[in-house]
Amino acid sequence: MKRGFWVALGLGAGATGAIIASRWTRKQARRVAPQTLAREAKGGLMDLSKLVSESIQEGKRAMDEREAELRRDAGLDEAAPTDARPPAGAA
C-alpha cells in the first residue's frame, strides 16, 4: 500500500513536471522564433527612426529661431532676397 502510494505520487509529479517543462519550452521557442524577433527589431527601428526624425525637426526649428534672432540683433532685413543670382555685371 505504501509503495503504491509513492509510485502514484512519483508518476503524478513526473507528469506534472513534464507538462510544465514542455509548456515553458514551447513559450521560449515562440519568443525566439524568427517572426517574433523580426517584429521586435522592426518595432525598435521604427521607434529609432521616429526619434531621429523628431530630433531633426526640432533642430531645424531651433536653427530657424536662432537665425531670426541673429538677424534681428544685426538689424538685417527679414525680407532678404532668396534668389542668389549675382548682379548683371559681376560675372
N, C-alpha and C positions, 0 to 999 in steps of 0.2 A: 504494500500500500504506500509506504513512504517513498519507495523507489519510483513508483508510477507517478506520484505527485511531482517529484523533482524532474522526471523525464518530461512530463507535460509542461511544467513551468519553463524548463530549458528550451523546449521546442517553441513555445509561445514567445519567449523573449527573443529567440533567434529569428523567428519570422517577423516580429515587430521591428527588430533592428535592421533586417534585410529590406523591409519595405521603406523604412525611414531613410536608409542609406541610398536606395535606388531613387527615391524622390529627390533627395538632395543632389545626387549626381546628375539627374536629368535637368534640374534647375540650373546647376552650374554650367552644364553643356549649352543650354539655351542662352545663358549670359555671354558666353564667348563664341557664339555662332557668328559666322561672317556677316550675316544680315544685321545682327544686333550691333556688332562693332562698327559696321559701315554707317548705320543710322546714327549712332552716338558720335562718330567722327564728323559726319555731315552737320549734325546739330552744333558741334563745337566750332566748326569752320564758319558756319553761318553767323554764330554769335560773334566770332572774332571779326568777320568782315563788316558786320553792323557796327561794332565798336570803332573800327578803323574809319569807316565812312563818317560816323558821327564826329570823330576826332578831327578829320579833315575839314568838315563843315564848320566846326567850332573855330578851328584855326583860321579859316578864310574870313569868318565873321569878325574875329578879333583883329585880323590884319586890316580889314576894311575900316574898322573903328579907329585903329591907330593911325592909319593913313589920313583919315578925315581930321583927326586931332592934330596931326603934324601940319597938315595943310592950313588949318585954322590958325595954329600958332605962328606959322611962317607968313601968313597973310596971302597965301596963294589963292587964285581964283578957283572955286569949286567947278566951274564950267570950263575947265581946260579942254582944249580940243582933243578928241580921241583919234583923229586922223593924223598919222605920223608921217605924212609926206613932207619932204624938205621943200623949202621955198623955191620959187621958179629959177632963180639964178645961182643956187647953191650946189648944183650938180657938178 
